[in-house]
Amino acid sequence: MYFGGDYNPEQWPEDVWLEDVRLMREAKVNLVTVGVFSWARLEPSEGVYDFGWLDRVMDLLHDNYIQVNLATPTASPPPWFGLAHPDAMPVRADGTRLTHGSRDTYCVNAPAYRAASRRIATALAERYGAHPATAMWHVHNEYGTTCHCDHCATAFRAWLRDRHKSLDALNDAWTTAFWSQYYSAWEQIMPPRTTQYRSNPAHLLDYRRFCSDALLAHYREQRDILRARPAGRLPRRAARPARRPRRGVPPPYPPRRAVRWDGRRLLERDRPVDRRHGDRDLRRWRSGGHPAPGRRGQRLARLDQAGRVRTRERPDTGRRLTGCSARLRSL
């Protein structure tokens, strides 16, 4: 069994590493994730790599019987990347282009970003794929960043052509006869940017699906690079998916995902639910003497107070189901 967590040695003086490892061994840690946010240290300028510090970290951990879940650091491009490729910085729905200074500052559809991601993943795979400390690969980190730039607009139109095949089918699916939204050319379709009033929900939904597929494609590019080199195995719980099925809405197409989300399911389909249970537990907790209810109980309490949780009998078992679960069962 693996036991450990994230380790960011590049954020600490090197003379602290020995104490870090001593404490890890004392705590029986046998696996750490390394390098998640280290792109700027690994590639301080475009195409120039500095692996010396990571070599020492990998050897130190291996010498102390600690294995490594080695990350590709593509979640946070370095400062030089944004200056060299300003078009690869993400654009918000209101048109604001973001700049470097935090994490997750990239457009996943920008060709320069995709090329840089493949390059750093290849360099890591070639250097550390056969290292004895490498137990598995941690691909990217917490996928979910979205963008509304022109790169996204071009890729979105190509995605829509593949999904809907024709403008007539798209107009029908999006009900564009409403509010004079009818499209007569693919070039008229943009990402759902800020508009005067409410956006078309079908437009928004398709864009979320498109973003999910774009992020998945980025993951698969790195996955294939890493699998082509000798290494450990790919982790299955590296990130959250960009597309999460909404309450009561079945996935629009087979929900194949390269990763799993560690979050809990809001409502369990096969378990009896008392619609007053969460509210009762919440009242007892607030009055003291009882432990706080879990997320599910608190969420049910809020839904119940809003009048949005309804139950009915299942004809085959008599179990009581929440309204959204009942609808899912009927599909």
KEGUVEX-808135 format. One record per residue (C-alpha): residue number from 1; residue in three letters; x, y, z. Coordinates in steps of 0.5 Angstrom, whole numbers, plus 2048, in hexadecimal, padded with zeros to 3 digits. Example, Ala and Ser with C-alpha at 12.3 -4.5 7.8 and 13.67 -1.06 7.14 Angstrom:
BEGIN
+-----+-----+-----+-----+-----+
|   k |   r |  c1 |  c2 |  c3 |
+-----+-----+-----+-----+-----+
|   1 | ALA | 819 | 7F7 | 810 |
|   2 | SER | 81B | 7FE | 80E |
+-----+-----+-----+-----+-----+
! end
This chain:
BEGIN
+-----+-----+-----+-----+-----+
|   k |   r |  c1 |  c2 |  c3 |
+-----+-----+-----+-----+-----+
|   1 | MET | 800 | 800 | 800 |
|   2 | TYR | 802 | 807 | 7FE |
|   3 | PHE | 802 | 80C | 804 |
|   4 | GLY | 805 | 813 | 802 |
|   5 | GLY | 803 | 81A | 7FF |
|   6 | ASP | 805 | 820 | 7FB |
|   7 | TYR | 80D | 822 | 7FC |
|   8 | ASN | 80F | 829 | 7F9 |
|   9 | PRO | 817 | 829 | 7FB |
|  10 | GLU | 818 | 82E | 7F6 |
|  11 | GLN | 814 | 833 | 7FA |
|  12 | TRP | 81A | 832 | 800 |
|  13 | PRO | 821 | 832 | 801 |
|  14 | GLU | 825 | 82C | 7FF |
|  15 | ASP | 828 | 82B | 806 |
|  16 | VAL | 820 | 82A | 808 |
|  17 | TRP | 81F | 824 | 804 |
|  18 | LEU | 823 | 81F | 809 |
|  19 | GLU | 81F | 821 | 80E |
|  20 | ASP | 819 | 820 | 80A |
|  21 | VAL | 81B | 819 | 808 |
|  22 | ARG | 81C | 817 | 80F |
|  23 | LEU | 815 | 81A | 811 |
|  24 | MET | 812 | 816 | 80C |
|  25 | ARG | 816 | 80F | 80E |
|  26 | GLU | 813 | 811 | 815 |
|  27 | ALA | 80C | 811 | 813 |
|  28 | LYS | 80D | 80B | 80E |
|  29 | VAL | 80C | 80F | 808 |
|  30 | ASN | 80E | 80B | 802 |
|  31 | LEU | 80B | 80F | 7FC |
|  32 | VAL | 80B | 816 | 7FA |
|  33 | THR | 809 | 81B | 7F4 |
|  34 | VAL | 80E | 81F | 7F2 |
|  35 | GLY | 80F | 825 | 7ED |
|  36 | VAL | 807 | 827 | 7EC |
|  37 | PHE | 809 | 82E | 7EC |
|  38 | SER | 810 | 82E | 7EA |
|  39 | TRP | 810 | 830 | 7E2 |
|  40 | ALA | 814 | 836 | 7E3 |
|  41 | ARG | 819 | 833 | 7E7 |
|  42 | LEU | 81A | 82D | 7E2 |
|  43 | GLU | 81A | 831 | 7DC |
|  44 | PRO | 81C | 838 | 7DE |
|  45 | SER | 81C | 83B | 7D7 |
|  46 | GLU | 819 | 838 | 7D0 |
|  47 | GLY | 81C | 831 | 7CE |
|  48 | VAL | 822 | 832 | 7D4 |
|  49 | TYR | 821 | 82D | 7DA |
|  50 | ASP | 824 | 82C | 7E1 |
|  51 | PHE | 823 | 825 | 7E3 |
|  52 | GLY | 829 | 826 | 7E8 |
|  53 | TRP | 824 | 827 | 7EF |
|  54 | LEU | 81F | 822 | 7ED |
|  55 | ASP | 825 | 81D | 7EC |
|  56 | ARG | 827 | 81E | 7F3 |
|  57 | VAL | 820 | 81D | 7F5 |
|  58 | MET | 81E | 817 | 7F2 |
|  59 | ASP | 825 | 814 | 7F4 |
|  60 | LEU | 824 | 816 | 7FB |
|  61 | LEU | 81D | 813 | 7FB |
|  62 | HIS | 81F | 80D | 7F8 |
|  63 | ASP | 824 | 80C | 7FD |
|  64 | ASN | 81F | 80C | 803 |
|  65 | TYR | 81A | 807 | 800 |
|  66 | ILE | 815 | 80D | 7FE |
|  67 | GLN | 812 | 80C | 7F7 |
|  68 | VAL | 810 | 812 | 7F2 |
|  69 | ASN | 80A | 813 | 7EF |
|  70 | LEU | 80D | 818 | 7EA |
|  71 | ALA | 809 | 81E | 7E7 |
|  72 | THR | 809 | 821 | 7E0 |
|  73 | PRO | 809 | 829 | 7E3 |
|  74 | THR | 804 | 82B | 7DD |
|  75 | ALA | 7FF | 82E | 7E2 |
|  76 | SER | 803 | 834 | 7E3 |
|  77 | PRO | 807 | 837 | 7DD |
|  78 | PRO | 80D | 83B | 7DF |
|  79 | PRO | 80E | 843 | 7DE |
|  80 | TRP | 812 | 842 | 7D7 |
|  81 | PHE | 80C | 83E | 7D4 |
|  82 | GLY | 807 | 844 | 7D5 |
|  83 | LEU | 80C | 849 | 7D2 |
|  84 | ALA | 80E | 845 | 7CC |
|  85 | HIS | 807 | 843 | 7CB |
|  86 | PRO | 802 | 848 | 7CD |
|  87 | ASP | 7FC | 845 | 7C9 |
|  88 | ALA | 7FD | 83E | 7CD |
|  89 | MET | 7FA | 842 | 7D3 |
|  90 | PRO | 7F3 | 841 | 7D5 |
|  91 | VAL | 7ED | 845 | 7D4 |
|  92 | ARG | 7E7 | 846 | 7D8 |
|  93 | ALA | 7E0 | 846 | 7D6 |
|  94 | ASP | 7E0 | 84E | 7D6 |
|  95 | GLY | 7E6 | 84E | 7D2 |
|  96 | THR | 7EC | 850 | 7D7 |
|  97 | ARG | 7F2 | 84C | 7D5 |
|  98 | LEU | 7F6 | 84A | 7DB |
|  99 | THR | 7FD | 84A | 7DD |
| 100 | HIS | 802 | 846 | 7E0 |
| 101 | GLY | 803 | 847 | 7E8 |
| 102 | SER | 7FE | 841 | 7EB |
| 103 | ARG | 7FD | 83A | 7E9 |
| 104 | ASP | 7F9 | 837 | 7E3 |
| 105 | THR | 7FB | 83C | 7DE |
| 106 | TYR | 7FA | 839 | 7D7 |
| 107 | CYS | 7F5 | 838 | 7D2 |
| 108 | VAL | 7F5 | 831 | 7D0 |
| 109 | ASN | 7F3 | 832 | 7C9 |
| 110 | ALA | 7F9 | 836 | 7C8 |
| 111 | PRO | 7FE | 833 | 7C3 |
| 112 | ALA | 804 | 836 | 7C7 |
| 113 | TYR | 802 | 833 | 7CD |
| 114 | ARG | 801 | 82C | 7CB |
| 115 | ALA | 807 | 82C | 7C7 |
| 116 | ALA | 80B | 82E | 7CE |
| 117 | SER | 807 | 829 | 7D2 |
| 118 | ARG | 809 | 823 | 7CD |
| 119 | ARG | 810 | 826 | 7CE |
| 120 | ILE | 811 | 826 | 7D5 |
| 121 | ALA | 80D | 81F | 7D6 |
| 122 | THR | 812 | 81C | 7D1 |
| 123 | ALA | 818 | 81F | 7D5 |
| 124 | LEU | 816 | 81C | 7DB |
| 125 | ALA | 814 | 815 | 7D8 |
| 126 | GLU | 81B | 814 | 7D5 |
| 127 | ARG | 81F | 816 | 7DB |
| 128 | TYR | 81B | 813 | 7E1 |
| 129 | GLY | 816 | 80E | 7DE |
| 130 | ALA | 81C | 809 | 7E0 |
| 131 | HIS | 81E | 80C | 7E6 |
| 132 | PRO | 81D | 807 | 7EC |
| 133 | ALA | 819 | 80C | 7F0 |
| 134 | THR | 814 | 80D | 7EB |
| 135 | ALA | 80D | 809 | 7ED |
| 136 | MET | 808 | 80C | 7E8 |
| 137 | TRP | 807 | 813 | 7E5 |
| 138 | HIS | 802 | 818 | 7E7 |
| 139 | VAL | 800 | 81C | 7E1 |
| 140 | HIS | 7FE | 823 | 7E1 |
| 141 | ASN | 7FA | 825 | 7E7 |
| 142 | GLU | 7F3 | 826 | 7E8 |
| 143 | TYR | 7F0 | 827 | 7E1 |
| 144 | GLY | 7EB | 82D | 7E1 |
| 145 | THR | 7EE | 833 | 7DE |
| 146 | THR | 7E9 | 836 | 7D9 |
| 147 | CYS | 7EB | 83C | 7D4 |
| 148 | HIS | 7E6 | 840 | 7CE |
| 149 | CYS | 7EC | 842 | 7CA |
| 150 | ASP | 7EC | 842 | 7C2 |
| 151 | HIS | 7F0 | 83B | 7C3 |
| 152 | CYS | 7EA | 838 | 7C6 |
| 153 | ALA | 7E5 | 83B | 7C1 |
| 154 | THR | 7E9 | 838 | 7BC |
| 155 | ALA | 7E9 | 831 | 7BF |
| 156 | PHE | 7E2 | 832 | 7C2 |
| 157 | ARG | 7DF | 832 | 7BB |
| 158 | ALA | 7E3 | 82C | 7B8 |
| 159 | TRP | 7E0 | 828 | 7BE |
| 160 | LEU | 7D9 | 82B | 7BD |
| 161 | ARG | 7DA | 829 | 7B5 |
| 162 | ASP | 7DC | 822 | 7B8 |
| 163 | ARG | 7D6 | 821 | 7BD |
| 164 | HIS | 7D1 | 824 | 7B9 |
| 165 | LYS | 7D3 | 823 | 7B2 |
| 166 | SER | 7CF | 829 | 7AF |
| 167 | LEU | 7CC | 830 | 7B1 |
| 168 | ASP | 7C5 | 82E | 7B0 |
| 169 | ALA | 7C6 | 828 | 7B6 |
| 170 | LEU | 7CA | 82D | 7BA |
| 171 | ASN | 7C5 | 833 | 7B9 |
| 172 | ASP | 7BF | 82D | 7BB |
| 173 | ALA | 7C3 | 82B | 7C1 |
| 174 | TRP | 7C4 | 832 | 7C4 |
| 175 | THR | 7BD | 834 | 7C2 |
| 176 | THR | 7C1 | 83A | 7BF |
| 177 | ALA | 7BA | 83D | 7BC |
| 178 | PHE | 7B9 | 840 | 7C3 |
| 179 | TRP | 7BC | 847 | 7C4 |
| 180 | SER | 7BE | 847 | 7BD |
| 181 | GLN | 7C4 | 843 | 7BE |
| 182 | TYR | 7C4 | 83F | 7B7 |
| 183 | TYR | 7CB | 83D | 7B5 |
| 184 | SER | 7CC | 83E | 7AD |
| 185 | ALA | 7D3 | 83C | 7AD |
| 186 | TRP | 7D8 | 839 | 7B2 |
| 187 | GLU | 7DC | 83F | 7B2 |
| 188 | GLN | 7D7 | 842 | 7B6 |
| 189 | ILE | 7D7 | 83D | 7BC |
| 190 | MET | 7DC | 840 | 7C2 |
| 191 | PRO | 7DD | 83D | 7C9 |
| 192 | PRO | 7D8 | 83F | 7CD |
| 193 | ARG | 7DB | 846 | 7CF |
| 194 | THR | 7D7 | 84B | 7D4 |
| 195 | THR | 7D1 | 84E | 7D0 |
| 196 | GLN | 7CB | 853 | 7D2 |
| 197 | TYR | 7C7 | 84E | 7D5 |
| 198 | ARG | 7C6 | 847 | 7D6 |
| 199 | SER | 7CA | 842 | 7D2 |
| 200 | ASN | 7C7 | 83C | 7CE |
| 201 | PRO | 7C8 | 836 | 7D3 |
| 202 | ALA | 7C9 | 831 | 7CD |
| 203 | HIS | 7CF | 836 | 7CB |
| 204 | LEU | 7D2 | 836 | 7D2 |
| 205 | LEU | 7D1 | 82E | 7D3 |
| 206 | ASP | 7D4 | 82C | 7CC |
| 207 | TYR | 7DA | 831 | 7CE |
| 208 | ARG | 7DB | 82D | 7D4 |
| 209 | ARG | 7DB | 827 | 7D1 |
| 210 | PHE | 7E0 | 82A | 7CC |
| 211 | CYS | 7E4 | 82C | 7D1 |
| 212 | SER | 7E4 | 825 | 7D5 |
| 213 | ASP | 7E6 | 822 | 7CE |
| 214 | ALA | 7EC | 827 | 7CD |
| 215 | LEU | 7EF | 826 | 7D4 |
| 216 | LEU | 7EE | 81E | 7D3 |
| 217 | ALA | 7F2 | 81F | 7CD |
| 218 | HIS | 7F7 | 822 | 7D0 |
| 219 | TYR | 7F8 | 81D | 7D5 |
| 220 | ARG | 7F8 | 818 | 7D0 |
| 221 | GLU | 7FE | 81B | 7CD |
| 222 | GLN | 802 | 81B | 7D3 |
| 223 | ARG | 800 | 814 | 7D5 |
| 224 | ASP | 802 | 811 | 7CE |
| 225 | ILE | 809 | 814 | 7CF |
| 226 | LEU | 80A | 811 | 7D6 |
| 227 | ARG | 807 | 80A | 7D4 |
| 228 | ALA | 80C | 80A | 7CE |
| 229 | ARG | 812 | 80A | 7D3 |
| 230 | PRO | 814 | 805 | 7D8 |
| 231 | ALA | 810 | 807 | 7DF |
| 232 | GLY | 80C | 806 | 7E4 |
| 233 | ARG | 804 | 806 | 7E3 |
| 234 | LEU | 800 | 80C | 7E2 |
| 235 | PRO | 7FB | 80E | 7E8 |
| 236 | ARG | 7F4 | 80E | 7E7 |
| 237 | ARG | 7F2 | 813 | 7EC |
| 238 | ALA | 7F6 | 819 | 7EA |
| 239 | ALA | 7F1 | 81F | 7E9 |
| 240 | ARG | 7EA | 821 | 7E8 |
| 241 | PRO | 7E6 | 820 | 7E2 |
| 242 | ALA | 7E4 | 827 | 7DF |
| 243 | ARG | 7DD | 824 | 7DD |
| 244 | ARG | 7D9 | 822 | 7E3 |
| 245 | PRO | 7D2 | 81F | 7E2 |
| 246 | ARG | 7CD | 824 | 7E5 |
| 247 | ARG | 7C8 | 821 | 7EA |
| 248 | GLY | 7C2 | 81D | 7E7 |
| 249 | VAL | 7C6 | 81E | 7E0 |
| 250 | PRO | 7C9 | 818 | 7DD |
| 251 | PRO | 7CF | 818 | 7D9 |
| 252 | PRO | 7CE | 81B | 7D2 |
| 253 | TYR | 7D3 | 815 | 7CF |
| 254 | PRO | 7D7 | 80F | 7D2 |
| 255 | PRO | 7DA | 812 | 7D8 |
| 256 | ARG | 7E1 | 810 | 7D6 |
| 257 | ARG | 7E6 | 813 | 7DA |
| 258 | ALA | 7EE | 812 | 7DB |
| 259 | VAL | 7EE | 814 | 7E2 |
| 260 | ARG | 7E9 | 814 | 7E8 |
| 261 | TRP | 7E6 | 819 | 7ED |
| 262 | ASP | 7E7 | 818 | 7F4 |
| 263 | GLY | 7E1 | 81C | 7F6 |
| 264 | ARG | 7DB | 819 | 7F9 |
| 265 | ARG | 7D5 | 817 | 7F5 |
| 266 | LEU | 7CF | 81C | 7F7 |
| 267 | LEU | 7C9 | 817 | 7F8 |
| 268 | GLU | 7CA | 810 | 7F8 |
| 269 | ARG | 7C5 | 80C | 7F3 |
| 270 | ASP | 7C4 | 806 | 7F7 |
| 271 | ARG | 7C3 | 808 | 7FE |
| 272 | PRO | 7BD | 80A | 801 |
| 273 | VAL | 7BD | 812 | 803 |
| 274 | ASP | 7B8 | 815 | 808 |
| 275 | ARG | 7B7 | 81C | 805 |
| 276 | ARG | 7B7 | 81F | 80C |
| 277 | HIS | 7BD | 81B | 80F |
| 278 | GLY | 7C3 | 820 | 80D |
| 279 | ASP | 7BF | 826 | 810 |
| 280 | ARG | 7BE | 822 | 816 |
| 281 | ASP | 7C5 | 821 | 817 |
| 282 | LEU | 7C7 | 828 | 815 |
| 283 | ARG | 7C2 | 82B | 81B |
| 284 | ARG | 7C5 | 826 | 820 |
| 285 | TRP | 7CC | 827 | 81E |
| 286 | ARG | 7CB | 82F | 81F |
| 287 | SER | 7C8 | 82E | 825 |
| 288 | GLY | 7CE | 82A | 828 |
| 289 | GLY | 7CF | 823 | 82A |
| 290 | HIS | 7CF | 820 | 824 |
| 291 | PRO | 7D5 | 81F | 81E |
| 292 | ALA | 7D4 | 823 | 818 |
| 293 | PRO | 7D0 | 820 | 812 |
| 294 | GLY | 7D4 | 81E | 80C |
| 295 | ARG | 7D4 | 822 | 806 |
| 296 | ARG | 7CE | 81E | 803 |
| 297 | GLY | 7CA | 81F | 809 |
| 298 | GLN | 7CC | 827 | 809 |
| 299 | ARG | 7CA | 827 | 801 |
| 300 | LEU | 7C4 | 823 | 802 |
| 301 | ALA | 7C2 | 828 | 808 |
| 302 | ARG | 7C3 | 82E | 803 |
| 303 | LEU | 7BF | 82B | 7FE |
| 304 | ASP | 7B9 | 829 | 802 |
| 305 | GLN | 7B9 | 830 | 805 |
| 306 | ALA | 7B8 | 832 | 7FE |
| 307 | GLY | 7B3 | 82D | 7FC |
| 308 | ARG | 7B7 | 82A | 7F7 |
| 309 | VAL | 7B8 | 823 | 7FA |
| 310 | ARG | 7B2 | 81E | 7F8 |
| 311 | THR | 7B1 | 817 | 7F9 |
| 312 | ARG | 7AD | 811 | 7F6 |
| 313 | GLU | 7AC | 80A | 7F7 |
| 314 | ARG | 7B0 | 805 | 7F3 |
| 315 | PRO | 7AB | 800 | 7F0 |
| 316 | ASP | 7B0 | 7FA | 7F0 |
| 317 | THR | 7B3 | 7FB | 7F7 |
| 318 | GLY | 7AE | 800 | 7FB |
| 319 | ARG | 7B5 | 804 | 7FC |
| 320 | ARG | 7B4 | 80C | 7FD |
| 321 | LEU | 7B8 | 810 | 7F8 |
| 322 | THR | 7BA | 817 | 7F7 |
| 323 | GLY | 7B7 | 81A | 7F1 |
| 324 | CYS | 7BD | 81B | 7ED |
| 325 | SER | 7BF | 813 | 7EE |
| 326 | ALA | 7B8 | 811 | 7EC |
| 327 | ARG | 7B9 | 815 | 7E6 |
| 328 | LEU | 7BF | 812 | 7E4 |
| 329 | ARG | 7BC | 80B | 7E6 |
| 330 | SER | 7B7 | 80C | 7E1 |
| 331 | LEU | 7BB | 80D | 7DB |
+-----+-----+-----+-----+-----+
! end
